[in-house]
Amino acid sequence: MLKGAYVQESVYVGENQLEALISVKTKFELIGDVIMLLQSPAKNVIGALQSGGTKIHGVLETLSKEKNN
C-alpha cells in the first residue's frame, strides 16, 4: 500500500498514483533516450549516403559496360 512518495519535486499520494510513479524514467534512461534522438538524424544521413553510393556505382558500371560494347 502506497501512502505517498516524493521524487524530484513531484509528490505522489495514494495507491492510484503507483502506476505514474512506476513509469518515471531514471536519469540514465533519459540520457539514453536523448542519445538515441541525437543519433537518429546522423543514421538517416549515413544510410542515404550509402544507398546513394551504391546507385551511383551501378550507374557508372552500366555506362562503362555500354561504352566498352
BAVEXPA-91738 format. One record per residue (C-alpha): x, y, z; residue number from 1. Coordinates in steps of 0.05 Angstrom, whole numbers, padded with zeros to 5 digits, always signed. Layout:
// residues N
<X->X&Y->Y&Z->Z&k->NUM>;
...
This chain:
// residues 69
<X->+00000&Y->+00000&Z->+00000&k->1>;
<X->+00030&Y->+00067&Z->-00022&k->2>;
<X->+00018&Y->+00124&Z->+00025&k->3>;
<X->+00060&Y->+00176&Z->-00011&k->4>;
<X->+00125&Y->+00188&Z->-00047&k->5>;
<X->+00167&Y->+00249&Z->-00065&k->6>;
<X->+00210&Y->+00242&Z->-00127&k->7>;
<X->+00248&Y->+00301&Z->-00158&k->8>;
<X->+00200&Y->+00356&Z->-00139&k->9>;
<X->+00138&Y->+00313&Z->-00153&k->10>;
<X->+00091&Y->+00286&Z->-00099&k->11>;
<X->+00054&Y->+00221&Z->-00108&k->12>;
<X->-00001&Y->+00207&Z->-00057&k->13>;
<X->-00044&Y->+00144&Z->-00055&k->14>;
<X->-00046&Y->+00077&Z->-00089&k->15>;
<X->-00077&Y->+00106&Z->-00152&k->16>;
<X->-00011&Y->+00143&Z->-00165&k->17>;
<X->+00030&Y->+00079&Z->-00164&k->18>;
<X->+00028&Y->+00070&Z->-00239&k->19>;
<X->+00052&Y->+00141&Z->-00251&k->20>;
<X->+00108&Y->+00130&Z->-00201&k->21>;
<X->+00129&Y->+00065&Z->-00235&k->22>;
<X->+00132&Y->+00099&Z->-00303&k->23>;
<X->+00181&Y->+00153&Z->-00281&k->24>;
<X->+00246&Y->+00142&Z->-00320&k->25>;
<X->+00314&Y->+00141&Z->-00287&k->26>;
<X->+00367&Y->+00192&Z->-00304&k->27>;
<X->+00405&Y->+00141&Z->-00345&k->28>;
<X->+00342&Y->+00121&Z->-00384&k->29>;
<X->+00330&Y->+00194&Z->-00401&k->30>;
<X->+00403&Y->+00203&Z->-00423&k->31>;
<X->+00396&Y->+00142&Z->-00467&k->32>;
<X->+00333&Y->+00170&Z->-00499&k->33>;
<X->+00368&Y->+00236&Z->-00514&k->34>;
<X->+00428&Y->+00200&Z->-00545&k->35>;
<X->+00382&Y->+00158&Z->-00589&k->36>;
<X->+00346&Y->+00220&Z->-00612&k->37>;
<X->+00411&Y->+00254&Z->-00629&k->38>;
<X->+00438&Y->+00193&Z->-00667&k->39>;
<X->+00376&Y->+00184&Z->-00709&k->40>;
<X->+00387&Y->+00241&Z->-00759&k->41>;
<X->+00460&Y->+00220&Z->-00767&k->42>;
<X->+00440&Y->+00148&Z->-00781&k->43>;
<X->+00390&Y->+00172&Z->-00833&k->44>;
<X->+00443&Y->+00214&Z->-00869&k->45>;
<X->+00493&Y->+00158&Z->-00868&k->46>;
<X->+00441&Y->+00109&Z->-00895&k->47>;
<X->+00422&Y->+00156&Z->-00951&k->48>;
<X->+00495&Y->+00167&Z->-00970&k->49>;
<X->+00509&Y->+00093&Z->-00970&k->50>;
<X->+00449&Y->+00075&Z->-01013&k->51>;
<X->+00464&Y->+00134&Z->-01059&k->52>;
<X->+00535&Y->+00109&Z->-01068&k->53>;
<X->+00510&Y->+00041&Z->-01088&k->54>;
<X->+00464&Y->+00072&Z->-01140&k->55>;
<X->+00518&Y->+00116&Z->-01169&k->56>;
<X->+00566&Y->+00057&Z->-01172&k->57>;
<X->+00513&Y->+00017&Z->-01210&k->58>;
<X->+00501&Y->+00073&Z->-01260&k->59>;
<X->+00575&Y->+00083&Z->-01272&k->60>;
<X->+00586&Y->+00009&Z->-01281&k->61>;
<X->+00528&Y->+00005&Z->-01332&k->62>;
<X->+00555&Y->+00065&Z->-01370&k->63>;
<X->+00625&Y->+00035&Z->-01371&k->64>;
<X->+00599&Y->-00031&Z->-01399&k->65>;
<X->+00558&Y->+00005&Z->-01452&k->66>;
<X->+00619&Y->+00047&Z->-01473&k->67>;
<X->+00662&Y->-00016&Z->-01480&k->68>;
<X->+00610&Y->-00051&Z->-01524&k->69>;
